Amino acid sequence: MAKAENVIVYSTPTCPFCRQVKEYLKEKGVEFTDFNAAADAEARKEMVRKSGQMGVPVIDVDGTIVVGFNRTRLEELLS
């Protein structure tokens, strides 16, 4: 699996899907930056600007936005 250059996860501590997507990325050996959208107002604004919504998780894979834990889409973007 090719390494994505820049993976950003916008998440909250209480979101089960956020935990799942981060665990999935770790299992795949994908390095990512995690922003807590609940605590970080700037990260939250950036997430909404990129995705158009407040729901988490939002995953930015080299500029392509995935909303929610969409395993199939992530597989496509990371391979």
N, C-alpha and C positions, 0 to 999 in steps of 0.2 A: 504494500500500500504506500503510495507516494505521500510525502508529508505536505500538508497544507502549510503555507507560509505564515498565515496570520489567522488564528481562530480565537474568537472572543465569545464568552458565554455571559449573558446577562441573566442573573438568577436572584432568587430570594432564599433565605435559610429555611423557610418552612415549606417550600415547594417540592413535592415528591418527584415530579418530572424533572426538575432542575438537578436533583441529586442523581437521578437515573442517567441523564445526559452526560453529566460530569464523570460518572463511573464508567460509562460507555467509552468516552474519549480516553480516559486513563487506560482502560483495557486495550484499546487500539494503539496505545503509545503516542497519542496525539497531544502535543503541548498546546495549552490554551491559557488565556487570561480570563479570570473570572471576576466579574463586577457584581457587587451586591446592589441590585436595583432598589431594594427597600431602604438601604442606609445611605446610598451615594446619589444625591440629587442630580449631579452632572451626568453620571452614568445613566440614570433613568431617563433624562432628557435625550441623551444620545440614542438610547434604545428606542424611544418613541419616534425620534426623527428617522431612524433607519427602518423601523418595522411598521410604523403607523399605529401601533397599539400598545397597551399597557400590560398585556399578558406575558408571563414568563413560562418557560425559558425562551429567550431569543438567542440564536446562535448565528454569528457572523463568520462565515468561512471564506476568507479572501474576498470580502465584499459582497458575497451572496448571502442573503438573509433567510434563515429557517426559523419559523415560529413554532414552538412546541417541540417535543421530542419525536421528530420524524426520522426514525432509524433508516428507512429506505433512502430518503433524500440525503442524509448525512453520508451514507455508504457511497452514493454517487459522487458527492462533492469531495470526499476524502480519498477516492481511489483513482 
